[in-house]
Amino acid sequence: MAVAVDSLTQMERERAVELVEAARVARLATVTADQRVDLVPITYAVDDGRIVTAIDHKPKSTARLKRLDNIRGNPEVSLLLDEYDDADWSQLWWVRLRGVAHIVEQGELYERSIKALVAKYPQYQTVTPTGPVIVIEVIRWQWWSGEGIADG
């Protein structure tokens, strides 16, 4: 059963935060103008309790990214992070974050976000992101862990 943030013990909350901070990739869900869910993998960092991600140098099919248009039209987003281990299901976990996103293109928050991403990903030390930053104010944490599941 998933655990919502309201019912997390301090230890559970700390564990969920550790998992989010350590994970390398998340899936960002946004809603299109015609109310369809759009899902894309992202790199991200945690900065002062917010999730930040930037449009970076990796090749894209277009410069006008759908996720930015979606956020401008509906700022409600979800992030999903998870770990799967075929050999040991006690290592399974997922964290779902629901939040409100906004796009930042300059200023102190932009600079802090880029700095957090560069600190997390060595690739960004070589080619620093220069595109817009998506900042997500998390309003709900939910998580589940397979700890305690016996193998076999």
LOSE-645891 format. One record per atom (N, C-alpha, C): residue in one letter; chain; x, z, y. Coordinates in steps of 0.001 Angstrom, whole numbers. Atoms other than C-alpha are relative to their C-alpha. Layout:
% residues N
@r: a; c: A; xx: X; zz: Z; yy: Y
...
This chain:
% residues 152
@r: m; c: A; xx: 836; zz: 0; yy: -1181
@r: m; c: A; xx: 0; zz: 0; yy: 0
@r: m; c: A; xx: 880; zz: 0; yy: 1243
@r: a; c: A; xx: -745; zz: 48; yy: -1257
@r: a; c: A; xx: 1275; zz: -817; yy: 3492
@r: a; c: A; xx: -225; zz: 1282; yy: 784
@r: v; c: A; xx: 83; zz: -1205; yy: -820
@r: v; c: A; xx: 1967; zz: 2033; yy: 5849
@r: v; c: A; xx: 8; zz: -422; yy: 1460
@r: a; c: A; xx: 50; zz: 295; yy: -1431
@r: a; c: A; xx: 932; zz: 1727; yy: 9501
@r: a; c: A; xx: 815; zz: 1027; yy: 747
@r: v; c: A; xx: -879; zz: -878; yy: -767
@r: v; c: A; xx: 3110; zz: 3264; yy: 12184
@r: v; c: A; xx: -648; zz: 1350; yy: 285
@r: d; c: A; xx: 687; zz: -1239; yy: -324
@r: d; c: A; xx: 466; zz: 5873; yy: 12984
@r: d; c: A; xx: 148; zz: 1046; yy: -1100
@r: s; c: A; xx: -75; zz: -933; yy: 1103
@r: s; c: A; xx: 875; zz: 7398; yy: 9538
@r: s; c: A; xx: 1424; zz: 161; yy: -539
@r: l; c: A; xx: -1378; zz: -129; yy: 458
@r: l; c: A; xx: 4666; zz: 7079; yy: 9197
@r: l; c: A; xx: 550; zz: 1379; yy: 318
@r: t; c: A; xx: -755; zz: -1207; yy: -299
@r: t; c: A; xx: 6672; zz: 10250; yy: 8854
@r: t; c: A; xx: 1220; zz: -431; yy: 801
@r: q; c: A; xx: -1195; zz: 326; yy: -772
@r: q; c: A; xx: 9773; zz: 10442; yy: 11030
@r: q; c: A; xx: 1029; zz: -702; yy: -892
@r: m; c: A; xx: -957; zz: 611; yy: 911
@r: m; c: A; xx: 11916; zz: 9589; yy: 7979
@r: m; c: A; xx: -402; zz: -1437; yy: -331
@r: e; c: A; xx: 467; zz: 1351; yy: 291
@r: e; c: A; xx: 9762; zz: 6566; yy: 7126
@r: e; c: A; xx: 209; zz: -917; yy: 1208
@r: r; c: A; xx: -188; zz: 792; yy: -1223
@r: r; c: A; xx: 9868; zz: 5374; yy: 10737
@r: r; c: A; xx: 1471; zz: -371; yy: 159
@r: e; c: A; xx: -1432; zz: 275; yy: -129
@r: e; c: A; xx: 13650; zz: 5701; yy: 10823
@r: e; c: A; xx: 451; zz: -1037; yy: -1019
@r: r; c: A; xx: -363; zz: 968; yy: 1032
@r: r; c: A; xx: 13956; zz: 3780; yy: 7541
@r: r; c: A; xx: -496; zz: -1397; yy: 364
@r: a; c: A; xx: 538; zz: 1306; yy: -397
@r: a; c: A; xx: 11694; zz: 967; yy: 8795
@r: a; c: A; xx: 823; zz: -590; yy: 1146
@r: v; c: A; xx: -825; zz: 476; yy: -1117
@r: v; c: A; xx: 13718; zz: 724; yy: 12022
@r: v; c: A; xx: 1360; zz: -464; yy: -506
@r: e; c: A; xx: -1284; zz: 402; yy: 589
@r: e; c: A; xx: 16971; zz: 613; yy: 10012
@r: e; c: A; xx: -111; zz: -1369; yy: -668
@r: l; c: A; xx: 192; zz: 1280; yy: 691
@r: l; c: A; xx: 15605; zz: -2245; yy: 7897
@r: l; c: A; xx: -107; zz: -1146; yy: 998
@r: v; c: A; xx: 177; zz: 1044; yy: -1014
@r: v; c: A; xx: 14556; zz: -4218; yy: 10971
@r: v; c: A; xx: 1318; zz: -276; yy: 715
@r: e; c: A; xx: -1262; zz: 201; yy: -716
@r: e; c: A; xx: 17854; zz: -3650; yy: 12763
@r: e; c: A; xx: 1039; zz: -712; yy: -861
@r: a; c: A; xx: -1015; zz: 571; yy: 885
@r: a; c: A; xx: 19905; zz: -4684; yy: 9708
@r: a; c: A; xx: -332; zz: -1405; yy: -494
@r: a; c: A; xx: 390; zz: 1315; yy: 532
@r: a; c: A; xx: 17919; zz: -7755; yy: 8604
@r: a; c: A; xx: 574; zz: -1102; yy: 890
@r: r; c: A; xx: -633; zz: 1103; yy: -727
@r: r; c: A; xx: 19376; zz: -11115; yy: 9619
@r: r; c: A; xx: -980; zz: -1060; yy: 482
@r: v; c: A; xx: 966; zz: 1034; yy: -372
@r: v; c: A; xx: 16246; zz: -13265; yy: 9859
@r: v; c: A; xx: -1404; zz: 587; yy: -84
@r: a; c: A; xx: 1413; zz: -390; yy: 22
@r: a; c: A; xx: 12550; zz: -12784; yy: 10604
@r: a; c: A; xx: -821; zz: -1273; yy: 76
@r: r; c: A; xx: 929; zz: 1112; yy: -179
@r: r; c: A; xx: 9515; zz: -15040; yy: 10569
@r: r; c: A; xx: -927; zz: 363; yy: 1148
@r: l; c: A; xx: 824; zz: -206; yy: -1187
@r: l; c: A; xx: 7713; zz: -15349; yy: 13885
@r: l; c: A; xx: -1279; zz: -805; yy: -141
@r: a; c: A; xx: 1298; zz: 667; yy: 53
@r: a; c: A; xx: 3996; zz: -16141; yy: 13773
@r: a; c: A; xx: -605; zz: -11; yy: 1397
@r: t; c: A; xx: 710; zz: 168; yy: -1262
@r: t; c: A; xx: 2284; zz: -17502; yy: 16863
@r: t; c: A; xx: -1303; zz: -731; yy: -298
@r: v; c: A; xx: 1293; zz: 662; yy: 179
@r: v; c: A; xx: -1184; zz: -18960; yy: 17383
@r: v; c: A; xx: -46; zz: -1225; yy: 917
@r: t; c: A; xx: 74; zz: 1245; yy: -760
@r: t; c: A; xx: -1668; zz: -22579; yy: 18480
@r: t; c: A; xx: -1270; zz: -31; yy: 859
@r: a; c: A; xx: 1162; zz: 148; yy: -884
@r: a; c: A; xx: -4164; zz: -23746; yy: 21096
@r: a; c: A; xx: -1288; zz: -215; yy: -796
@r: d; c: A; xx: 1203; zz: 204; yy: 826
@r: d; c: A; xx: -6548; zz: -24778; yy: 18290
@r: d; c: A; xx: -165; zz: 1106; yy: -1053
@r: q; c: A; xx: 167; zz: -1226; yy: 793
@r: q; c: A; xx: -6282; zz: -21286; yy: 16712
@r: q; c: A; xx: 587; zz: -66; yy: -1409
@r: r; c: A; xx: -714; zz: 27; yy: 1280
@r: r; c: A; xx: -3955; zz: -22182; yy: 13839
@r: r; c: A; xx: 1253; zz: 856; yy: 111
@r: v; c: A; xx: -1220; zz: -804; yy: 23
@r: v; c: A; xx: -1081; zz: -19943; yy: 12813
@r: v; c: A; xx: 1198; zz: -922; yy: -189
@r: d; c: A; xx: -1241; zz: 754; yy: 88
@r: d; c: A; xx: 2378; zz: -21391; yy: 13337
@r: d; c: A; xx: 1101; zz: 1000; yy: -338
@r: l; c: A; xx: -1005; zz: -931; yy: 496
@r: l; c: A; xx: 5313; zz: -19777; yy: 11514
@r: l; c: A; xx: 1368; zz: -652; yy: 40
@r: v; c: A; xx: -1345; zz: 539; yy: -100
@r: v; c: A; xx: 9027; zz: -20227; yy: 12160
@r: v; c: A; xx: 1014; zz: 1123; yy: -233
@r: p; c: A; xx: -1039; zz: -1019; yy: 166
@r: p; c: A; xx: 12174; zz: -18373; yy: 11030
@r: p; c: A; xx: 801; zz: 136; yy: 1297
@r: i; c: A; xx: -767; zz: -247; yy: -1225
@r: i; c: A; xx: 14168; zz: -16771; yy: 13849
@r: i; c: A; xx: 1147; zz: 968; yy: -265
@r: t; c: A; xx: -986; zz: -1060; yy: -135
@r: t; c: A; xx: 17323; zz: -14863; yy: 14540
@r: t; c: A; xx: -505; zz: 887; yy: 1129
@r: y; c: A; xx: 558; zz: -937; yy: -975
@r: y; c: A; xx: 16624; zz: -11771; yy: 16619
@r: y; c: A; xx: 906; zz: 1215; yy: 96
@r: a; c: A; xx: -669; zz: -1295; yy: -133
@r: a; c: A; xx: 17953; zz: -8453; yy: 17836
@r: a; c: A; xx: -1032; zz: 999; yy: 504
@r: v; c: A; xx: 825; zz: -1073; yy: -541
@r: v; c: A; xx: 16413; zz: -5115; yy: 18712
@r: v; c: A; xx: 696; zz: 497; yy: 1266
@r: d; c: A; xx: -551; zz: -470; yy: -1275
@r: d; c: A; xx: 16919; zz: -4104; yy: 22345
@r: d; c: A; xx: -991; zz: 965; yy: 630
@r: d; c: A; xx: 832; zz: -1033; yy: -619
@r: d; c: A; xx: 15457; zz: -848; yy: 23606
@r: d; c: A; xx: -1425; zz: -2; yy: -565
@r: g; c: A; xx: 1291; zz: -23; yy: 668
@r: g; c: A; xx: 12634; zz: -984; yy: 21052
@r: g; c: A; xx: -740; zz: -1316; yy: 8
@r: r; c: A; xx: 611; zz: 1332; yy: -39
@r: r; c: A; xx: 11796; zz: -4608; yy: 21824
@r: r; c: A; xx: 740; zz: -925; yy: -948
@r: i; c: A; xx: -625; zz: 1055; yy: 790
@r: i; c: A; xx: 12479; zz: -7603; yy: 19621
@r: i; c: A; xx: 285; zz: -1156; yy: 953
@r: v; c: A; xx: -372; zz: 1127; yy: -863
@r: v; c: A; xx: 14362; zz: -10396; yy: 21374
@r: v; c: A; xx: 551; zz: -1132; yy: -860
@r: t; c: A; xx: -513; zz: 1201; yy: 659
@r: t; c: A; xx: 15095; zz: -13930; yy: 20230
@r: t; c: A; xx: 170; zz: -1067; yy: 1078
@r: a; c: A; xx: -273; zz: 1025; yy: -1015
@r: a; c: A; xx: 16497; zz: -16903; yy: 22117
@r: a; c: A; xx: -79; zz: -1387; yy: -614
@r: i; c: A; xx: -88; zz: 1392; yy: 405
@r: i; c: A; xx: 16228; zz: -20638; yy: 21930
@r: i; c: A; xx: 1480; zz: -365; yy: 118
@r: d; c: A; xx: -1445; zz: 195; yy: 32
@r: d; c: A; xx: 19753; zz: -21516; yy: 20873
@r: d; c: A; xx: 367; zz: -1468; yy: -171
@r: h; c: A; xx: -561; zz: 1346; yy: 80
@r: h; c: A; xx: 21944; zz: -24562; yy: 20305
@r: h; c: A; xx: -301; zz: -741; yy: -1300
@r: k; c: A; xx: 254; zz: 684; yy: 1271
@r: k; c: A; xx: 20863; zz: -25280; yy: 16723
@r: k; c: A; xx: -939; zz: -1193; yy: 238
@r: p; c: A; xx: 836; zz: 1198; yy: -213
@r: p; c: A; xx: 19275; zz: -28750; yy: 16421
@r: p; c: A; xx: -1495; zz: 301; yy: -158
@r: k; c: A; xx: 1463; zz: -124; yy: 16
@r: k; c: A; xx: 15540; zz: -28865; yy: 17159
@r: k; c: A; xx: -581; zz: -1412; yy: 36
@r: s; c: A; xx: 632; zz: 1320; yy: -2
@r: s; c: A; xx: 13114; zz: -31730; yy: 16720
@r: s; c: A; xx: -421; zz: -427; yy: 1407
@r: t; c: A; xx: 378; zz: 290; yy: -1377
@r: t; c: A; xx: 12166; zz: -31473; yy: 20403
@r: t; c: A; xx: 481; zz: 1132; yy: 899
@r: a; c: A; xx: -391; zz: -1043; yy: -956
@r: a; c: A; xx: 13215; zz: -29588; yy: 23528
@r: a; c: A; xx: -1209; zz: 851; yy: 391
@r: r; c: A; xx: 1230; zz: -725; yy: -336
@r: r; c: A; xx: 9592; zz: -28559; yy: 24075
@r: r; c: A; xx: -516; zz: 667; yy: -1281
@r: l; c: A; xx: 315; zz: -683; yy: 1248
@r: l; c: A; xx: 9192; zz: -25988; yy: 21325
@r: l; c: A; xx: -1416; zz: 558; yy: -7
@r: k; c: A; xx: 1387; zz: -427; yy: 178
@r: k; c: A; xx: 5733; zz: -25207; yy: 20015
@r: k; c: A; xx: -137; zz: 1509; yy: 177
@r: r; c: A; xx: 123; zz: -1459; yy: -109
@r: r; c: A; xx: 6453; zz: -21463; yy: 19807
@r: r; c: A; xx: -91; zz: 447; yy: 1459
@r: l; c: A; xx: 80; zz: -360; yy: -1418
@r: l; c: A; xx: 6984; zz: -21341; yy: 23583
@r: l; c: A; xx: -1374; zz: -340; yy: 567
@r: d; c: A; xx: 1351; zz: 381; yy: -434
@r: d; c: A; xx: 3759; zz: -23244; yy: 24271
@r: d; c: A; xx: -1043; zz: 969; yy: -555
@r: n; c: A; xx: 958; zz: -915; yy: 624
@r: n; c: A; xx: 1916; zz: -21001; yy: 21814
@r: n; c: A; xx: -10; zz: 1351; yy: 707
@r: i; c: A; xx: -86; zz: -1306; yy: -666
@r: i; c: A; xx: 3157; zz: -17809; yy: 23489
@r: i; c: A; xx: -582; zz: -75; yy: 1398
@r: r; c: A; xx: 588; zz: 147; yy: -1343
@r: r; c: A; xx: 2239; zz: -19118; yy: 26925
@r: r; c: A; xx: -1531; zz: -1; yy: -74
@r: g; c: A; xx: 1457; zz: 69; yy: 154
@r: g; c: A; xx: -1303; zz: -19777; yy: 25635
@r: g; c: A; xx: -610; zz: 1258; yy: -596
@r: n; c: A; xx: 485; zz: -1217; yy: 658
@r: n; c: A; xx: -1656; zz: -16611; yy: 23518
@r: n; c: A; xx: 1225; zz: 844; yy: -347
@r: p; c: A; xx: -1223; zz: -772; yy: 191
@r: p; c: A; xx: 1054; zz: -13937; yy: 23731
@r: p; c: A; xx: 7; zz: 926; yy: -1222
@r: e; c: A; xx: 24; zz: -860; yy: 1189
@r: e; c: A; xx: -62; zz: -12079; yy: 20580
@r: e; c: A; xx: 781; zz: -674; yy: -1122
@r: v; c: A; xx: -856; zz: 534; yy: 1057
@r: v; c: A; xx: 2549; zz: -12551; yy: 17842
@r: v; c: A; xx: 143; zz: 1027; yy: -1117
@r: s; c: A; xx: -380; zz: -873; yy: 1114
@r: s; c: A; xx: 3559; zz: -11125; yy: 14477
@r: s; c: A; xx: 1375; zz: -422; yy: -478
@r: l; c: A; xx: -1295; zz: 251; yy: 633
@r: l; c: A; xx: 6979; zz: -10820; yy: 12892
@r: l; c: A; xx: -54; zz: 565; yy: -1401
@r: l; c: A; xx: -98; zz: -495; yy: 1362
@r: l; c: A; xx: 7606; zz: -10471; yy: 9191
@r: l; c: A; xx: 1455; zz: -64; yy: -426
@r: l; c: A; xx: -1345; zz: -104; yy: 549
@r: l; c: A; xx: 10897; zz: -9305; yy: 7710
@r: l; c: A; xx: -149; zz: 520; yy: -1412
@r: d; c: A; xx: 151; zz: -460; yy: 1373
@r: d; c: A; xx: 11458; zz: -8796; yy: 4009
@r: d; c: A; xx: 1291; zz: -145; yy: -775
@r: e; c: A; xx: -1112; zz: 98; yy: 948
@r: e; c: A; xx: 13886; zz: -8388; yy: 1150
@r: e; c: A; xx: -590; zz: -115; yy: -1388
@r: y; c: A; xx: 460; zz: 187; yy: 1372
@r: y; c: A; xx: 13345; zz: -9644; yy: -2378
@r: y; c: A; xx: 1203; zz: 59; yy: -919
@r: d; c: A; xx: -1071; zz: -120; yy: 988
@r: d; c: A; xx: 15482; zz: -8781; yy: -5402
@r: d; c: A; xx: -613; zz: -163; yy: -1374
@r: d; c: A; xx: 557; zz: 278; yy: 1322
@r: d; c: A; xx: 14549; zz: -10369; yy: -8715
@r: d; c: A; xx: 432; zz: 1024; yy: -1043
@r: a; c: A; xx: -562; zz: -896; yy: 1010
@r: a; c: A; xx: 16752; zz: -7956; yy: -10636
@r: a; c: A; xx: -446; zz: 1454; yy: 167
@r: d; c: A; xx: 299; zz: -1411; yy: -254
@r: d; c: A; xx: 15622; zz: -4708; yy: -9005
@r: d; c: A; xx: -1138; zz: 116; yy: 1013
@r: w; c: A; xx: 1156; zz: -58; yy: -884
@r: w; c: A; xx: 12124; zz: -4416; yy: -7614
@r: w; c: A; xx: -57; zz: 1277; yy: 826
@r: s; c: A; xx: -35; zz: -1203; yy: -841
@r: s; c: A; xx: 12889; zz: -942; yy: -6275
@r: s; c: A; xx: 661; zz: -306; yy: 1345
@r: q; c: A; xx: -650; zz: 397; yy: -1248
@r: q; c: A; xx: 14864; zz: -2800; yy: -3580
@r: q; c: A; xx: -905; zz: -859; yy: 901
@r: l; c: A; xx: 914; zz: 823; yy: -793
@r: l; c: A; xx: 11839; zz: -4793; yy: -2358
@r: l; c: A; xx: -497; zz: 773; yy: 1214
@r: w; c: A; xx: 627; zz: -599; yy: -1178
@r: w; c: A; xx: 10531; zz: -4140; yy: 1142
@r: w; c: A; xx: -475; zz: -1115; yy: 924
@r: w; c: A; xx: 384; zz: 869; yy: -1105
@r: w; c: A; xx: 8723; zz: -5758; yy: 4021
@r: w; c: A; xx: -405; zz: 860; yy: 1191
@r: v; c: A; xx: 436; zz: -627; yy: -1244
@r: v; c: A; xx: 8075; zz: -4826; yy: 7636
@r: v; c: A; xx: -729; zz: -1076; yy: 796
@r: r; c: A; xx: 757; zz: 907; yy: -860
@r: r; c: A; xx: 5397; zz: -6459; yy: 9769
@r: r; c: A; xx: -150; zz: 664; yy: 1362
@r: l; c: A; xx: 113; zz: -482; yy: -1375
@r: l; c: A; xx: 5496; zz: -6045; yy: 13524
@r: l; c: A; xx: -1007; zz: -868; yy: 738
@r: r; c: A; xx: 941; zz: 733; yy: -859
@r: r; c: A; xx: 2634; zz: -7005; yy: 15789
@r: r; c: A; xx: 361; zz: 343; yy: 1439
@r: g; c: A; xx: -401; zz: -262; yy: -1370
@r: g; c: A; xx: 3313; zz: -7401; yy: 19451
@r: g; c: A; xx: -516; zz: -1026; yy: 975
@r: v; c: A; xx: 331; zz: 895; yy: -1098
@r: v; c: A; xx: 2878; zz: -9111; yy: 22761
@r: v; c: A; xx: 1318; zz: -576; yy: 509
@r: a; c: A; xx: -1236; zz: 689; yy: -378
@r: a; c: A; xx: 5498; zz: -11700; yy: 23680
@r: a; c: A; xx: -92; zz: -562; yy: 1406
@r: h; c: A; xx: -91; zz: 746; yy: -1252
@r: h; c: A; xx: 6642; zz: -13072; yy: 26973
@r: h; c: A; xx: 1344; zz: -708; yy: 48
@r: i; c: A; xx: -1179; zz: 854; yy: -81
@r: i; c: A; xx: 9223; zz: -15665; yy: 27898
@r: i; c: A; xx: 775; zz: 361; yy: 1259
@r: v; c: A; xx: -878; zz: -385; yy: -1107
@r: v; c: A; xx: 12178; zz: -14708; yy: 30080
@r: v; c: A; xx: 1108; zz: -1049; yy: 95
@r: e; c: A; xx: -1007; zz: 1051; yy: -160
@r: e; c: A; xx: 14542; zz: -17294; yy: 31552
@r: e; c: A; xx: 1150; zz: 387; yy: 907
@r: q; c: A; xx: -1095; zz: -464; yy: -858
@r: q; c: A; xx: 16710; zz: -15266; yy: 33923
@r: q; c: A; xx: -188; zz: 1481; yy: 300
@r: g; c: A; xx: 86; zz: -1388; yy: -421
@r: g; c: A; xx: 17449; zz: -11804; yy: 35238
@r: g; c: A; xx: 633; zz: 983; yy: -973
@r: e; c: A; xx: -641; zz: -1072; yy: 770
@r: e; c: A; xx: 18587; zz: -8475; yy: 33823
@r: e; c: A; xx: -475; zz: 44; yy: -1452
@r: l; c: A; xx: 521; zz: -30; yy: 1363
@r: l; c: A; xx: 16278; zz: -8515; yy: 30782
@r: l; c: A; xx: 525; zz: -1184; yy: -809
@r: y; c: A; xx: -566; zz: 1180; yy: 665
@r: y; c: A; xx: 17459; zz: -12029; yy: 29937
@r: y; c: A; xx: 1442; zz: 284; yy: -426
@r: e; c: A; xx: -1416; zz: -271; yy: 282
@r: e; c: A; xx: 21119; zz: -10977; yy: 30155
@r: e; c: A; xx: 158; zz: 1050; yy: -1098
@r: r; c: A; xx: -50; zz: -1036; yy: 1042
@r: r; c: A; xx: 20532; zz: -7824; yy: 28063
@r: r; c: A; xx: -364; zz: -569; yy: -1358
@r: s; c: A; xx: 452; zz: 605; yy: 1254
@r: s; c: A; xx: 18709; zz: -9846; yy: 25414
@r: s; c: A; xx: 1094; zz: -877; yy: -600
@r: i; c: A; xx: -1080; zz: 872; yy: 474
@r: i; c: A; xx: 21496; zz: -12423; yy: 25159
@r: i; c: A; xx: 1162; zz: 854; yy: -509
@r: k; c: A; xx: -1092; zz: -894; yy: 408
@r: k; c: A; xx: 24067; zz: -9627; yy: 24956
@r: k; c: A; xx: -296; zz: 636; yy: -1363
@r: a; c: A; xx: 386; zz: -595; yy: 1290
@r: a; c: A; xx: 22149; zz: -7983; yy: 22072
@r: a; c: A; xx: 119; zz: -1022; yy: -1126
@r: l; c: A; xx: -101; zz: 1052; yy: 1014
@r: l; c: A; xx: 21978; zz: -11294; yy: 20191
@r: l; c: A; xx: 1459; zz: -334; yy: -317
@r: v; c: A; xx: -1422; zz: 286; yy: 196
@r: v; c: A; xx: 25687; zz: -11994; yy: 20706
@r: v; c: A; xx: 660; zz: 1120; yy: -798
@r: a; c: A; xx: -563; zz: -1139; yy: 736
@r: a; c: A; xx: 26508; zz: -8496; yy: 19407
@r: a; c: A; xx: -390; zz: -50; yy: -1480
@r: k; c: A; xx: 475; zz: 19; yy: 1386
@r: k; c: A; xx: 24476; zz: -9084; yy: 16228
@r: k; c: A; xx: 512; zz: -1201; yy: -788
@r: y; c: A; xx: -337; zz: 1242; yy: 700
@r: y; c: A; xx: 25424; zz: -12670; yy: 15366
@r: y; c: A; xx: 1344; zz: -553; yy: 493
@r: p; c: A; xx: -1307; zz: 529; yy: -401
@r: p; c: A; xx: 29105; zz: -13732; yy: 15416
@r: p; c: A; xx: -61; zz: -1471; yy: 454
@r: q; c: A; xx: 127; zz: 1413; yy: -386
@r: q; c: A; xx: 27991; zz: -17378; yy: 15703
@r: q; c: A; xx: -295; zz: -143; yy: 1493
@r: y; c: A; xx: 342; zz: 63; yy: -1420
@r: y; c: A; xx: 26638; zz: -16615; yy: 19170
@r: y; c: A; xx: 1177; zz: 384; yy: 892
@r: q; c: A; xx: -1191; zz: -278; yy: -790
@r: q; c: A; xx: 30070; zz: -15400; yy: 20278
@r: q; c: A; xx: 736; zz: -1290; yy: 325
@r: t; c: A; xx: -615; zz: 1309; yy: -213
@r: t; c: A; xx: 31239; zz: -19005; yy: 19955
@r: t; c: A; xx: -868; zz: -869; yy: 911
@r: v; c: A; xx: 940; zz: 790; yy: -800
@r: v; c: A; xx: 28146; zz: -20718; yy: 21371
@r: v; c: A; xx: -1159; zz: 919; yy: 391
@r: t; c: A; xx: 1016; zz: -930; yy: -482
@r: t; c: A; xx: 26040; zz: -18323; yy: 23435
@r: t; c: A; xx: -1301; zz: -746; yy: 313
@r: p; c: A; xx: 1280; zz: 650; yy: -332
@r: p; c: A; xx: 22321; zz: -19163; yy: 23643
@r: p; c: A; xx: -185; zz: -116; yy: 1514
@r: t; c: A; xx: 259; zz: 222; yy: -1420
@r: t; c: A; xx: 21348; zz: -20623; yy: 26991
@r: t; c: A; xx: -1469; zz: -306; yy: 280
@r: g; c: A; xx: 1422; zz: 312; yy: -168
@r: g; c: A; xx: 17660; zz: -21322; yy: 26387
@r: g; c: A; xx: -814; zz: 1240; yy: 329
@r: p; c: A; xx: 883; zz: -1129; yy: -295
@r: p; c: A; xx: 14660; zz: -19127; yy: 27127
@r: p; c: A; xx: 87; zz: 1077; yy: -1081
@r: v; c: A; xx: 54; zz: -1139; yy: 904
@r: v; c: A; xx: 14416; zz: -15686; yy: 25557
@r: v; c: A; xx: -1461; zz: 395; yy: -179
@r: i; c: A; xx: 1319; zz: -552; yy: 296
@r: i; c: A; xx: 11264; zz: -14454; yy: 23849
@r: i; c: A; xx: 196; zz: 1498; yy: -194
@r: v; c: A; xx: -61; zz: -1459; yy: 84
@r: v; c: A; xx: 10806; zz: -10717; yy: 24357
@r: v; c: A; xx: -1334; zz: 484; yy: -551
@r: i; c: A; xx: 1218; zz: -484; yy: 656
@r: i; c: A; xx: 8318; zz: -8969; yy: 22077
@r: i; c: A; xx: -91; zz: 1512; yy: 147
@r: e; c: A; xx: 311; zz: -1424; yy: -98
@r: e; c: A; xx: 6860; zz: -5593; yy: 22982
@r: e; c: A; xx: -816; zz: 346; yy: -1242
@r: v; c: A; xx: 653; zz: -317; yy: 1272
@r: v; c: A; xx: 5971; zz: -4133; yy: 19591
@r: v; c: A; xx: -1109; zz: 1022; yy: 234
@r: i; c: A; xx: 1125; zz: -920; yy: -148
@r: i; c: A; xx: 2548; zz: -2494; yy: 19482
@r: i; c: A; xx: -432; zz: 617; yy: -1324
@r: r; c: A; xx: 366; zz: -565; yy: 1308
@r: r; c: A; xx: 2210; zz: -1893; yy: 15733
@r: r; c: A; xx: 1066; zz: -329; yy: -1039
@r: w; c: A; xx: -920; zz: 136; yy: 1128
@r: w; c: A; xx: 4596; zz: -1347; yy: 12832
@r: w; c: A; xx: -778; zz: 242; yy: -1278
@r: q; c: A; xx: 501; zz: -244; yy: 1348
@r: q; c: A; xx: 3529; zz: -1710; yy: 9209
@r: q; c: A; xx: 1143; zz: -309; yy: -949
@r: w; c: A; xx: -1066; zz: 296; yy: 945
@r: w; c: A; xx: 5827; zz: -1527; yy: 6239
@r: w; c: A; xx: -349; zz: 486; yy: -1381
@r: w; c: A; xx: 140; zz: -382; yy: 1399
@r: w; c: A; xx: 6071; zz: -1222; yy: 2494
@r: w; c: A; xx: 1376; zz: -76; yy: -624
@r: s; c: A; xx: -1265; zz: -12; yy: 715
@r: s; c: A; xx: 8953; zz: -402; yy: 204
@r: s; c: A; xx: -250; zz: 201; yy: -1478
@r: g; c: A; xx: 90; zz: -161; yy: 1452
@r: g; c: A; xx: 9439; zz: -653; yy: -3533
@r: g; c: A; xx: 774; zz: 1193; yy: -519
@r: e; c: A; xx: -727; zz: -1180; yy: 448
@r: e; c: A; xx: 11476; zz: 2542; yy: -3619
@r: e; c: A; xx: -900; zz: 808; yy: -930
@r: g; c: A; xx: 764; zz: -761; yy: 967
@r: g; c: A; xx: 10335; zz: 4496; yy: -6643
@r: g; c: A; xx: -608; zz: -854; yy: -1101
@r: i; c: A; xx: 479; zz: 873; yy: 1065
@r: i; c: A; xx: 9314; zz: 1426; yy: -8656
@r: i; c: A; xx: 1058; zz: -8; yy: -1103
@r: a; c: A; xx: -940; zz: 14; yy: 1128
@r: a; c: A; xx: 10910; zz: 1652; yy: -12088
@r: a; c: A; xx: 275; zz: -1432; yy: -420
@r: d; c: A; xx: -361; zz: 1330; yy: 526
@r: d; c: A; xx: 12791; zz: -1394; yy: -13365
@r: d; c: A; xx: -621; zz: -167; yy: -1381
@r: g; c: A; xx: 449; zz: 254; yy: 1366
@r: g; c: A; xx: 11507; zz: -3050; yy: -16470
@r: g; c: A; xx: -1337; zz: -545; yy: -25
